[in-house]
Each structure stands twice: as structure tokens, then as C-alpha cells.
Amino acid sequence: MSYKRIKISDKYNDVDEDYFKYIDQLLKLDVPVKDLIFQFPAFVGHVNLARFLFLYDLYKKTIDLNGHIADVGTWKGASFLFMAKMIKIFEPYSPTQVFAFDWFKGMEPGKNDVSNLTDKYSSDFESLNRLVELQGLIDIACINQMDVTCELSDFIDERPWIRFKFVFVDCAIEKVIESSIANLWPRLVSGGVFILDHYNSASSPTESRILENYIGDLPIHQAPYNRQPTAYVIKR
């Protein structure tokens, strides 16, 4: 019996190729910006849409839990502001806030990370903060500009009361992942959800091992309709 070996990273090549062709064609249509905003379901790709449906589904599992939300590796703020808006819609009278953690300088891979990530995903703190202000989310969305590898532990230690019910780590850098899980997993409440963007993926070679070092024998779940984030754990 013969069969073709397909790397996981190649599994979505055809989907991605078609999607980026579509983006090029969409840009040529010169769609008004207001249409892109008000009619966004007409334009967004199904892969991107699945990502936010995934976050919505998991957030709904935690809505009755007491705790905040953490977004590590915030970049331009898509998941961060999406979660802030879910809090505004579904928890208007709860104390829940969403905390962003990023240094906004881009990525610095270590020896065990994928090297071609250097300087990718840099963004502007002030622009994101302005979006928070413009959308009236200051009381919900809290941006923490920091080096997670060495400053997150102080943030946690200085707030002995703080607990989280929903944590999303999207960074693919070993030291950031290690610090994020080491500091946030102990503060995740029972029933809380911990999400990783690159578990079981060659794009973040150490992520699987680091997660498994902390969670014991808890099952690691996936959503069959969503490509990334790749995994989540519900804390017992």
C-alpha cells in the first residue's frame, strides 16, 4: 500500500491559496470601508470567522464563572477587543475585565523557536489604546505593555486577589509561553478555560511540552470546525 505523506503545515495550502486570491480580488473591488465594517460577514473568510466563533463558544462556557480574561500576545487587538465586547454584551453588571499582555515590539525567537518569526507581529500600543477609548471600553479592556517573560510574575504577585476564568495565549515563543502558563494557570478558576494557539503545531515546537508539564492528566480539547487556536483545557 502506498500513500502520500502530507505535513500538517501543508494541509491547508489549497484553502489558503484560494483565500489570498480572494483577498487580492476583493481589494481590486475597492469596497467602501463602511461596507467592510457594517457588512463584515459578507467579506470575512470562513477560517477567520471560525476563529471568533471558537472564542465565543468557549467564552460562553465561562460566563457564569467569577474571573477575568487574559489575552497574551495581543498584537493589533482583534481577540482582545472581541472579548471586551462580549463582556459588554453578556456581562454588563459583572466585574469581569479583559487584560491584554504584550510588549508590542514584535517577536524575538529563542534557540528552540522557529527562527523566521523574528520581528513579526509588532504593533502600536497607542493605536490600540485609542481604539479602546473610541469604543467606550476603558472600564473593561486593560492593556498591559510589558515583557511577559520577566514582568508577568510581578503583575500577578502584586495582585494576590486576581483570578481568571478565560486565558488565551497566542505567541509561539518558548519563554513567553512558559511564563504565561506558569503564572496564569495557577490563577485560573475551576471550570476556567485555558487556550493555546499553536499546541501540537510545528510553528511552536515547545508549546505542547510546556502545557503538558502544568496540566497533569487533564484532557486537551479541540474544536473540529476551527483551525486555530488549536487546543484548550478546562481546569478541574
Salt bridges, closest charged atoms under 4 A:
ASP16 OD1 - ARG227 NH2 3.08
GLU17 OE2 - LYS21 NZ 3.50
GLU91 OE2 - LYS165 NZ 3.00
GLU133 OE1 - ARG130 NH1 3.35
GLU158 OE1 - ARG159 NH1 3.76
ASP170 OD2 - ARG51 NH2 3.08
ASP170 OD1 - HIS198 NE2 3.97
GLU174 OE2 - ARG209 NH2 3.10
ASP197 OD1 - ARG51 NH1 3.03
ASP197 OD2 - HIS198 NE2 3.33
GLU207 OE1 - HIS198 ND1 3.79
ASP217 OD1 - ARG236 NH2 3.08
